[in-house]
Amino acid sequence: MARSRWLPDQHGAWAMLTVPFLAGTFLAPHPGPAHAVLLAAWSAGYVALFHGQQWLRLRLRRASRRPAAARCHVRPGLVFAAVFLVLGIPLAVRHPWLLLAAAACGPFVAVNTLYARVNRERALPNGLAAVVPACGMLPVAGRLGGAGLPWAPAAACLLYFWGTVPYVKTMIRERRSAGYRRASAAYHAVAIVAATLLSPWLALPFAGYLARAVALPGRGVKVPVVGAVEIAGSAALLLTLLLVF
């Protein structure tokens, strides 16, 4: 089976999964092998959930026309779920508080599953809900490495990745919506203020995020360029967090 059938092609989601985790890992005083195991388990859990939600969406809506469309998600989902359990169970035995972190993700996973069930995965609330557990991995990784609960860098990640949800819509699905553009620009303006309260240095990358939210929509930017800009934005956030906190 082709790699595209096993791994989600949502490139922005991978940045959202890894940037907060890496920030929490390298801001901790004692990063170690457990972080690599947790990252692998976290990634496998995400892929397993993706396939499970796609199976549910296709099973409920398209089974009568394309029964194989849902079935193609069964094997990848089971394989990645098994990887998640094999890696995650020993970690949870050694660090039982990880079970509380997993439980805290539950309501957001439930929201994403509900939107998948009704075939509305691109809805704005669904995207915003998906951001929360991803950014919550920053304090999880931090605590695993002996830190406290680094809430300020986690809040900065939340501000950035929440902003990517409406911004990307203005570049692709809602590129003709003036209302979405105004809402995205307004959010990014407020985000600069909030980020500056966390650290004045955060005003620098967040000013760049506002500039791209104002300048790029409506200019016919190609999707690969949109992705490249977001990769640069995510890298800038990670570098800033590691330098500031």
C-alpha positions in Angstrom: 0.0 0.0 0.0 1.3 3.4 -0.9 2.6 5.6 1.9 -0.2 8.1 1.2 -2.6 5.4 2.2 -0.9 5.0 5.6 0.2 8.5 6.6 -2.1 11.5 6.6 -1.3 14.2 4.0 -2.2 17.0 6.4 1.2 18.6 6.5 0.0 21.4 8.8 -1.1 18.8 11.4 2.4 17.4 11.6 3.8 20.8 12.4 1.2 21.2 15.1 2.0 17.8 16.5 5.8 18.3 16.6 6.5 21.9 17.4 4.9 22.1 20.9 6.3 18.7 21.7 9.8 19.6 20.7 9.6 22.9 22.6 8.5 21.1 25.8 11.3 18.6 25.3 14.1 21.0 24.9 12.9 23.5 27.4 13.0 20.7 30.0 16.1 20.4 32.1 16.5 16.6 31.4 15.4 15.6 27.9 16.0 11.9 27.3 15.1 8.7 25.5 11.6 8.7 27.1 10.8 11.8 25.0 11.6 9.9 21.8 9.3 7.0 22.9 6.5 9.5 23.8 6.9 11.3 20.5 6.6 8.0 18.6 3.6 7.0 20.6 2.0 10.4 20.2 2.5 10.3 16.5 1.2 6.8 16.2 -1.9 7.7 18.2 -2.6 10.6 16.0 -2.4 8.4 12.8 -4.6 5.7 14.4 -7.2 8.3 15.3 -7.0 9.8 11.8 -7.7 6.4 10.2 -10.4 5.6 12.7 -12.2 8.8 12.1 -11.9 8.4 8.3 -13.3 4.9 8.5 -16.2 6.2 10.5 -16.9 9.1 8.1 -16.7 6.9 5.0 -18.5 3.9 6.6 -21.5 6.1 7.5 -21.7 8.2 4.3 -20.3 6.2 1.4 -20.5 2.5 2.3 -23.2 1.9 -0.2 -21.3 3.4 -3.1 -17.6 2.7 -2.2 -17.3 0.0 0.4 -13.6 -0.3 -0.2 -13.0 3.4 0.7 -13.7 2.7 4.4 -12.0 -0.6 4.5 -8.6 0.9 3.3 -8.4 2.7 6.7 -8.8 -0.5 8.8 -5.4 -2.0 8.5 -3.4 1.3 9.0 -5.6 2.2 11.9 -5.1 -1.1 13.6 -1.3 -1.1 13.0 -0.8 2.3 14.4 -3.1 1.7 17.3 -1.0 -1.4 18.1 2.2 0.7 17.9 0.6 3.3 20.2 -0.3 0.7 22.8 3.1 -1.1 22.6 4.9 2.2 23.2 2.4 3.9 25.4 1.6 1.3 28.0 5.2 0.9 29.4 5.4 4.7 29.5 2.1 5.0 31.4 3.3 2.3 33.8 6.4 4.2 34.6 4.7 7.6 34.6 1.1 7.1 35.6 0.3 10.8 35.4 0.4 10.4 31.6 -3.0 8.7 31.9 -4.4 12.0 33.2 -2.9 13.8 30.3 -4.5 11.3 27.9 -7.9 11.7 29.7 -7.7 15.5 29.3 -7.4 15.0 25.5 -10.6 12.9 25.5 -13.1 15.7 25.1 -11.2 17.2 22.2 -10.9 13.9 20.5 -14.6 13.4 21.0 -15.3 16.7 19.2 -13.1 15.8 16.3 -14.7 12.4 16.0 -18.2 13.9 16.0 -17.3 16.3 13.2 -15.8 13.4 11.3 -19.0 11.4 11.8 -21.1 14.2 10.2 -18.4 14.8 7.5 -17.6 18.4 8.7 -13.9 18.0 9.5 -13.1 21.3 7.8 -15.4 23.2 10.2 -13.7 26.0 12.1 -14.6 24.7 15.6 -13.2 21.3 14.7 -9.8 22.8 13.7 -9.7 24.9 16.9 -10.5 21.8 19.0 -7.7 19.8 17.4 -5.1 22.4 18.3 -5.7 22.2 22.1 -4.3 18.7 22.8 -1.4 19.2 20.4 -0.3 22.3 22.3 -1.0 20.5 25.6 1.8 18.2 24.7 4.3 21.0 25.5 3.7 20.8 29.3 3.5 17.0 29.1 6.9 16.8 27.4 8.2 19.4 29.8 7.1 17.5 32.9 8.5 14.3 31.5 11.9 16.0 31.4 11.7 17.3 34.9 10.2 20.8 34.3 7.1 22.1 36.0 4.2 23.1 33.8 5.5 25.6 31.3 2.2 27.3 30.6 3.6 30.4 28.9 5.2 28.7 25.9 2.2 26.4 25.7 -0.1 29.5 25.5 2.2 30.9 22.8 1.8 27.7 20.8 -2.0 27.9 21.3 -2.1 31.5 20.0 -0.1 30.6 16.9 -1.8 27.4 15.9 -5.3 28.7 16.6 -4.4 31.5 14.2 -3.3 29.1 11.5 -6.9 27.6 11.3 -8.7 30.7 10.0 -5.6 31.9 8.1 -5.3 28.7 6.1 -9.0 28.9 5.3 -8.5 32.4 3.8 -5.8 30.9 1.6 -7.7 27.9 0.3 -11.4 27.0 1.1 -12.5 30.5 2.1 -10.2 32.5 -0.2 -13.1 34.5 -1.6 -14.6 35.3 1.8 -13.9 38.9 2.9 -15.4 38.1 6.3 -12.9 35.3 7.0 -10.1 37.6 6.0 -11.2 40.3 8.4 -11.7 37.8 11.2 -8.3 36.2 10.6 -6.6 39.6 10.6 -8.4 40.7 13.8 -7.5 37.5 15.6 -3.8 38.0 14.7 -3.9 41.6 15.9 -5.2 40.4 19.2 -2.7 37.6 19.3 0.2 40.0 19.1 -1.0 41.7 22.3 -1.6 38.4 24.1 1.8 37.1 23.0 3.6 40.2 24.1 2.1 39.8 27.6 3.8 36.4 27.7 7.1 37.8 26.5 7.9 41.0 24.6 10.2 39.0 22.3 7.2 37.1 21.0 5.9 40.2 19.4 8.5 39.7 16.6 7.2 36.4 15.2 3.6 37.3 15.9 4.0 40.5 13.9 5.1 38.4 11.0 2.1 36.2 11.4 -0.2 39.2 11.3 1.6 40.5 8.2 1.1 37.3 6.3 -2.6 37.1 7.4 -3.1 40.6 6.0 -0.9 40.5 2.9 -1.2 37.0 1.4 -5.0 36.2 1.2 -6.5 37.1 -2.2 -3.1 37.0 -4.1 -3.5 33.6 -5.6 -0.6 32.0 -3.6 -0.2 28.4 -4.6 -0.9 25.7 -1.9 2.8 24.5 -1.7 3.8 28.1 -1.0 1.2 28.4 1.7 2.6 25.3 3.2 6.2 26.5 3.0 5.2 29.8 4.7 3.6 27.9 7.6 6.7 25.6 8.0 8.8 28.8 8.3 6.3 30.2 10.8 6.3 27.1 12.9 10.1 27.0 12.8 10.3 30.7 13.9 7.9 30.0 16.8 10.0 27.0 18.0 13.3 28.9 17.8 11.8 31.9 19.6 10.4 29.7 22.4 13.7 28.0 22.9 15.5 31.3 23.0 13.0 33.2 25.2 12.0 30.5 27.8 
